[in-house]
Amino acid sequence: MRRVRAYRKRVVIAALLFMGASHALASPFCPPDFNNDDRLNFFDISAFIDAYLDEDPAADFNSDGDFDFFDISNYIQSYLDGCPDLTDSDNDRIPDFAETNDGRFIDLMHAGTDPLNPDTDNDGIPDGDELLGTIDNLDLPAMGANPLRRTIFVECDWFAGNFDGFETSYRPTDEVIAPIVDAFKHAPVPNPYDAPPGIDVFFDHGQGGAFTNGNQLPGAPLFIFFDFEFNILKDEHFEDNRNGYFHYAIFGFAYNDPENRSSGVAELPGDDFMVTLADYGTPQIMTNTIMHELGHNLNLEHGGDESLNWKPNYNSVMNYRYQFDGVDITLDAIGDGLPDYSLGVSIPLDETRVIESLGIDGNTPIDWDDDGEIRTDAYAANLNCRIGIGPCGDNSSVCWDDICEPLRDHDDWNAILWSRFETNVDRLPEPRLIECASPAWLDD
């Protein structure tokens, strides 16, 4: 065997030493640049020889499963042919010739992306990272990244064990994750080249395949401090090469205080959040709360672009009115279960002049004062209340405020801040944190 290897090595070297050298960019767009050092020279020849002798699949240059003279011949021809023009105008690691600017991905040599835009789909992840993986070896393509469709990644770590006398695991299940994935998939968010709208969101909750980093955290604490202890756990359990690409979420009992009944906390905007459902976490509540806290990371507030909460015409899980019960499908200002962000299509509501016949869509009446009939007169009422309605000026605990004012909807989906990682609050001296409420029925 040693004699065969020595003979093969002499044959390879003899064949390759006749070749000259030129310059090119790195593989995979220049296959003869075998050691990926951005140039063609003897080091590429040496790297090919080593791979060939080790029967590395990368050296099977004619892709027939054998290692023979045809591989050597093909490598020699590839080397002599040199490389195509590897100009990369937008510096996204994909040469212009491969960025065919037609919205059709066929293979690496026909990527369909824009050669003058390093982030063709404008999702905050460069085309090269979505097509080739990152320079820090994060295999985004294997995880589903697509440079022609907007993409979001979330890693979920969780606690499990005995919490205040009951056994539970806060791990988000497939049942919990699936409705969120579906909501994002059908989001009215445009993609380039008039491709179908929508967002691909991928959660790593340790389900296997390319997603094995989501894991159970040690211990069963009743609470952790956000974001002090959170950042310690993140440093220990979140891979460095995911920074800037993945949101990071921890699921547990509570944060900051064991008596805290808040459903979660998040950076706004940013990449970190917690879901803390204590002992009231049904699958529906967890689903909607994950989407709620992720929404804060995406720069959405409890009123869309404002903190004003409980607005009946703001049909979003960001709104406490619809966070746990889901968004309103039947246009009666009561949640119907499903997670979603608002489309911004509800009519404005003037609390100084409530008209029941208009409802929240301009056509479907709502009996706001619950008197059994649709009033024909306009009246003043505080509508952003947890229970019923309230009078103007009455600072009741069931209403968000005591002011009668115009209430407006917000187009959440098209307000997502895709550059959020560029202004990640971890890099700012005073991060803005949003703490969220517990289910309303717990407070009754």
C-alpha positions in Angstrom: 0.0 0.0 0.0 2.9 2.4 0.9 4.5 1.6 -2.5 1.2 2.3 -4.3 0.8 5.7 -2.5 4.4 6.7 -3.3 3.9 5.8 -7.0 0.6 7.7 -7.2 2.2 10.7 -5.6 5.1 10.7 -8.1 2.6 10.5 -11.0 0.5 13.4 -9.6 3.5 15.6 -8.9 5.0 14.9 -12.3 1.8 15.8 -14.0 1.2 19.0 -12.0 4.7 20.5 -11.9 4.4 21.5 -15.6 1.6 24.0 -14.8 2.1 27.7 -14.3 0.4 30.0 -11.8 -2.2 32.7 -12.0 -4.4 34.7 -9.6 -8.1 34.2 -8.7 -10.5 34.4 -5.9 -11.5 31.6 -3.5 -13.5 28.5 -4.1 -16.3 27.4 -4.6 -16.3 29.7 -7.7 -12.7 28.8 -8.5 -12.4 25.0 -8.0 -8.7 24.8 -8.8 -8.0 27.2 -5.9 -7.8 24.1 -3.8 -6.6 25.5 -0.5 -8.9 28.6 -0.6 -6.2 31.2 -0.3 -7.5 33.4 -3.1 -4.7 32.5 -5.6 -3.5 29.7 -7.8 0.0 28.4 -7.1 1.9 25.3 -6.0 0.2 25.3 -2.6 -3.1 24.5 -4.4 -1.3 21.6 -6.2 0.1 20.4 -2.9 -3.3 20.5 -1.3 -4.9 18.6 -4.1 -2.2 15.9 -3.9 -2.8 15.4 -0.2 -6.6 15.2 -0.7 -6.1 12.8 -3.7 -3.9 10.5 -1.7 -6.3 10.5 1.2 -9.2 9.8 -1.2 -10.9 12.9 0.0 -14.2 13.4 -1.9 -13.1 16.9 -2.7 -10.4 15.5 -4.9 -12.8 13.4 -7.0 -12.7 16.0 -9.7 -14.8 14.1 -12.2 -17.3 13.0 -9.6 -17.3 9.3 -10.5 -16.5 8.0 -7.0 -13.1 6.8 -8.1 -9.6 8.3 -7.6 -7.6 7.8 -10.7 -5.8 9.6 -13.5 -9.1 11.2 -14.8 -9.3 13.2 -11.5 -5.7 14.4 -12.1 -6.4 15.2 -15.7 -9.6 17.2 -14.8 -7.7 19.1 -12.1 -4.9 19.9 -14.5 -7.4 21.2 -17.1 -9.3 23.2 -14.5 -6.0 24.8 -13.3 -4.9 25.6 -16.8 -8.4 27.1 -17.6 -8.0 29.4 -14.7 -11.1 31.1 -13.3 -13.8 33.3 -14.6 -13.9 37.0 -13.8 -14.4 36.9 -10.1 -15.2 40.6 -9.6 -17.5 41.0 -6.6 -19.0 44.5 -6.9 -21.0 44.4 -3.7 -18.4 42.4 -1.6 -20.8 39.7 -0.5 -18.4 36.9 -1.4 -20.4 36.0 -4.5 -18.8 37.1 -7.8 -20.9 39.1 -10.2 -21.1 36.4 -12.8 -22.9 34.1 -10.3 -25.3 36.9 -9.2 -27.6 36.6 -12.2 -30.1 39.2 -10.9 -33.2 37.3 -12.1 -34.6 35.9 -8.8 -34.0 32.3 -9.8 -31.7 30.2 -7.7 -30.4 27.2 -9.7 -27.0 26.6 -8.1 -23.9 28.5 -6.9 -23.1 29.6 -10.4 -26.6 30.9 -11.0 -27.7 32.4 -7.6 -30.4 34.7 -8.9 -29.2 37.5 -6.6 -28.4 41.2 -7.2 -24.7 41.8 -7.9 -25.0 45.4 -6.7 -26.8 44.6 -3.4 -25.0 42.6 -0.7 -28.4 41.7 0.9 -30.8 41.1 -2.0 -33.8 40.2 0.2 -33.0 43.0 2.7 -33.4 40.7 5.7 -30.2 41.8 7.4 -28.2 38.7 6.5 -25.7 39.1 3.6 -26.3 37.1 0.5 -22.9 35.3 0.8 -23.7 34.1 4.3 -27.1 32.8 3.2 -25.7 31.1 0.1 -22.3 29.9 1.4 -22.4 29.9 5.1 -20.6 32.4 7.3 -16.8 32.8 7.5 -17.1 31.5 11.1 -18.5 28.2 9.8 -22.2 28.8 10.6 -24.0 26.7 8.0 -26.9 28.9 7.3 -27.8 27.2 4.0 -28.3 23.8 5.8 -30.6 25.6 8.2 -32.8 26.9 5.4 -31.4 30.4 4.7 -32.3 31.8 1.3 -30.8 35.0 -0.1 -34.0 35.5 -2.1 -36.4 35.3 0.8 -36.4 37.0 4.2 -35.2 34.8 7.0 -35.2 34.9 10.8 -33.4 32.5 13.1 -34.1 31.9 16.9 -32.4 29.7 19.3 -34.5 28.5 22.3 -32.9 27.3 25.5 -35.1 26.3 28.5 -35.3 25.2 32.1 -37.0 22.0 33.3 -37.6 20.5 36.7 -39.5 21.2 39.9 -40.7 24.8 40.1 -42.5 25.9 43.3 -43.8 22.4 43.9 -44.7 21.3 40.3 -42.8 19.5 37.6 -42.6 21.0 34.2 -40.4 21.6 31.2 -40.5 25.0 29.5 -39.2 23.7 26.3 -41.2 25.0 23.3 -42.6 22.0 21.4 -43.3 21.5 17.7 -47.0 22.2 18.5 -46.1 25.5 20.0 -43.7 26.5 17.2 -45.7 25.5 14.1 -48.4 28.3 14.3 -45.6 30.9 14.5 -43.8 29.5 11.5 -47.1 29.4 9.6 -47.9 33.1 10.5 -44.6 34.3 9.2 -44.8 32.1 6.1 -48.0 33.9 5.1 -47.0 37.4 6.2 -47.7 40.1 3.6 -44.0 41.1 3.5 -42.6 41.5 0.0 -39.6 39.5 -1.3 -37.5 40.6 -4.3 -38.2 39.9 -8.0 -42.0 39.7 -7.2 -41.5 36.4 -5.5 -44.3 35.2 -3.2 -44.5 37.3 0.0 -43.6 35.9 3.4 -40.8 35.3 5.9 -39.1 32.0 6.8 -38.6 31.8 10.5 -36.5 28.9 12.0 -36.4 27.9 15.6 -33.6 25.8 17.0 -35.2 24.1 20.0 -33.0 21.0 19.8 -35.2 19.2 17.4 -32.3 17.6 15.5 -30.9 17.8 12.0 -29.2 21.2 11.5 -30.8 22.4 14.8 -29.1 20.9 17.8 -27.9 23.9 19.8 -31.2 24.5 21.6 -30.8 22.8 24.9 -32.0 22.4 28.5 -30.2 24.7 30.9 -28.8 23.4 34.2 -30.9 23.7 37.3 -34.5 24.8 38.0 -34.3 28.4 39.2 -37.6 30.2 40.1 -36.1 33.2 38.4 -33.1 34.7 36.7 -32.1 38.3 36.4 -32.6 39.8 33.0 -30.3 40.7 31.6 -27.4 40.0 34.0 -27.8 36.3 34.6 -29.3 36.0 31.1 -26.1 37.2 29.5 -24.0 34.8 31.6 -26.1 31.9 30.4 -26.0 33.2 26.9 -22.2 33.3 27.0 -22.1 29.7 28.2 -24.7 28.2 25.9 -24.9 30.3 22.8 -22.3 29.7 20.1 -20.3 32.9 19.2 -20.7 32.4 15.5 -24.5 32.7 15.9 -24.2 36.3 17.2 -25.7 38.7 14.6 -27.7 35.9 13.0 -29.8 34.3 15.7 -32.1 35.7 18.3 -31.6 34.1 21.7 -34.5 33.1 24.0 -34.6 31.5 27.4 -37.8 29.9 28.6 -38.4 29.6 32.4 -40.6 30.3 35.4 -39.9 34.0 36.0 -37.4 36.8 35.7 -36.0 39.2 38.3 -38.3 38.0 41.1 -40.0 34.7 42.0 -43.3 36.4 42.4 -43.1 38.1 39.1 -46.0 37.0 36.9 -44.9 38.8 33.8 -45.1 36.6 30.7 -41.7 37.8 29.4 -39.2 40.5 28.7 -37.3 41.5 25.6 -34.9 44.0 24.1 -36.4 46.6 21.7 -34.9 46.3 19.2 -32.4 43.6 19.7 -31.8 39.8 19.7 -32.5 38.7 23.3 -35.8 37.8 25.0 -37.3 35.6 27.7 -40.7 33.7 27.9 -41.6 33.2 31.6 -45.0 31.6 32.0 -44.7 30.4 35.6 -47.6 27.9 36.0 -50.0 29.2 33.4 -48.3 28.3 30.1 -50.8 26.6 27.8 -49.5 25.9 24.3 -51.6 28.7 22.9 -50.3 31.2 25.4 -46.7 30.1 24.8 -47.1 30.4 21.0 -48.5 33.9 21.2 -46.1 35.0 23.8 -43.1 33.8 21.8 -44.4 35.8 18.8 -45.0 38.8 21.1 -41.5 38.9 22.6 -39.9 38.2 19.2 -41.9 41.2 17.9 -40.2 43.4 20.5 -36.9 42.3 19.1 -38.2 43.3 15.7 -38.9 46.8 17.1 -42.7 46.5 17.7 -44.2 48.0 20.8 -47.5 47.2 22.6 -49.3 49.7 20.4 -47.3 49.0 17.3 -45.2 52.2 17.1 -46.3 53.4 20.5 -46.8 52.1 24.0 -50.6 52.7 24.1 -52.0 49.3 24.9 -55.3 47.4 24.8 -56.5 49.2 21.6 -59.4 47.1 20.2 -58.5 48.2 16.7 -54.9 47.2 16.9 -55.2 43.5 15.9 -51.8 42.1 16.9 -50.4 39.7 19.5 -48.2 42.7 20.5 -51.4 44.1 22.0 -52.2 42.8 25.5 -55.8 42.5 24.3 -54.8 39.9 21.8 -51.5 38.5 23.2 -53.0 35.5 25.0 -56.3 35.1 23.2 -54.9 35.5 19.7 -56.0 38.0 17.1 -59.5 39.0 16.2 -60.8 37.1 13.1 -64.5 37.7 13.5 -64.3 41.6 13.9 -65.9 41.7 17.4 -62.7 42.9 19.2 -62.4 39.5 20.9 -59.4 37.2 20.2 -59.9 34.1 18.2 -56.7 32.1 19.1 -54.3 32.6 16.2 -51.0 34.4 16.5 -50.4 37.2 14.1 -49.1 40.8 13.8 -51.5 43.5 12.6 -52.0 44.4 8.9 -52.9 48.0 9.8 -56.3 47.8 8.1 -58.6 48.6 11.1 -60.3 52.1 11.0 -59.3 54.7 13.6 -61.4 54.9 16.7 -62.2 58.3 18.2 -63.0 57.7 21.9 -64.7 61.1 22.1 -67.2 60.0 19.4 -67.7 56.3 19.5 -70.0 55.0 16.7 -71.1 51.4 17.3 -72.3 50.8 13.8 -68.8 51.2 12.4 -67.1 48.6 14.7 -63.4 48.3 13.9 -63.6 47.7 10.1 -66.2 50.4 9.2 -68.9 47.8 8.5 -69.3 45.3 11.3 -71.2 46.8 14.3 -69.9 46.2 17.9 -72.0 46.8 21.0 -69.3 48.5 22.9 -71.4 49.4 26.0 -72.9 45.9 26.0 -76.5 47.2 26.4 -77.9 44.6 24.0 -78.4 46.9 21.0 -76.4 48.9 18.5 -76.7 52.6 19.4 -77.3 55.1 16.7 -75.9 58.0 18.5 -72.2 58.9 19.0 -70.9 58.9 22.6 -67.6 59.2 24.5 -66.1 56.1 26.1 -62.7 54.7 27.0 -62.3 51.7 24.8 -58.8 50.4 25.5 -59.9 48.6 28.6 -59.3 45.0 29.8 -62.9 44.6 30.8 -65.7 46.4 29.0 -65.4 50.1 28.5 -64.9 53.0 30.9 -65.8 56.6 31.2 -63.4 59.3 30.1 -61.3 60.6 33.0 -61.9 57.6 35.2 -58.5 56.1 36.1 -59.8 52.6 36.5 -57.4 49.7 36.8 -59.3 47.8 34.1 -58.4 50.5 31.5 -55.0 51.3 30.1 -55.4 55.0 30.7 -58.1 57.5 31.7 -57.9 59.5 28.5 -60.4 59.5 25.6 -58.4 60.0 22.5 -58.0 58.7 18.9 -56.9 55.0 18.7 -55.2 53.9 15.6 -54.0 50.6 14.1 -50.5 49.9 12.9 -49.0 47.9 10.1 -46.7 45.6 12.1 -45.5 43.4 9.3 -44.1 46.1 7.1 -42.6 48.0 10.1 -40.2 45.2 11.1 -36.7 46.6 11.6 -34.5 44.3 9.5 -31.3 46.1 10.4 -31.9 45.3 14.1 -28.6 43.4 14.5 -26.7 46.5 13.4 -28.1 48.4 16.4 -28.2 45.4 18.8 -28.8 46.8 22.3 -26.0 44.6 23.6 -23.7 47.1 22.0 -25.5 50.1 23.5 -24.7 51.5 26.9 -28.4 51.7 28.0 -30.5 48.9 26.5 -34.2 49.4 26.3 -36.1 46.5 27.9 -39.8 45.8 27.5 -41.5 43.9 30.4 -44.8 42.2 29.5 -47.9 41.4 31.5 -49.4 38.2 32.8 -52.7 36.9 31.4 -55.5 39.4 32.4 -57.6 36.7 34.0 -54.9 36.2 36.6 -55.4 39.7 37.8 -59.2 39.6 38.1 
